[in-house]
Amino acid sequence: MAWLYGSITYLYAYLAVIPVIPFFLVFLGHSALTGDNKKAFRLAMDITTALLIGCVAVLFDNLFNSQFGLYGIILFMLIGGGLLGNAQFRKRGSVDVKRVFRTVWRLGFFGMSVLYLLLMLISIGHKILFA
């Protein structure tokens, strides 16, 4: 059982290091199977978000020598969900939790993509300057 956990951990780590590769693999695979590029793009975004969250959390922790990266990301996503849920409740009188979750998750994709690029560039620059 330990080998399964170790294998999954290493697979996740390899895919999360360069999240562009899994994005294109999922996009190309799903669009080839279904022919629907719009659904393939959404699925690729959803899967890549999970990889980006882990990668950005590790980059943040390593760069700033902290253990708050993952918790900070989850905190911001929960706050965003609360704000969106509140806005939806004020506008419609009810909250569609699935829609709020999907919106926060997809906004997380864009936020994590920007943070990934920014933290990766800072981390590379830091390693070059202080090596």
Stockholm file with secondary structure:
# STOCKHOLM 1.0

chainA/1-131         MAWLYGSITYLYAYLAVIPVIPFFLVFLGHSALTGDNKKAFRLAMDITTALLIGCVAVLFDNLFNSQFGLYGIILFMLIGGGLLGNAQFRKRGSVDVKRVFRTVWRLGFFGMSVLYLLLMLISIGHKILFA
#=GR chainA/1-131 SS CHHHHHHHHHHHHHHHHSTHHHHHHHHHHHHHHHCCHHHHHHHHHHHHHHHHHHHHHHHHHHHHTCSCHHHHHHHHHHHHHHHHHHHHHHHHSSCCHHHHHHHHHHHHHHHHHHHHHHHHHHHHHHHHHTC
#=GC SS_cons         CHHHHHHHHHHHHHHHHSTHHHHHHHHHHHHHHHCCHHHHHHHHHHHHHHHHHHHHHHHHHHHHTCSCHHHHHHHHHHHHHHHHHHHHHHHHSSCCHHHHHHHHHHHHHHHHHHHHHHHHHHHHHHHHHTC
//
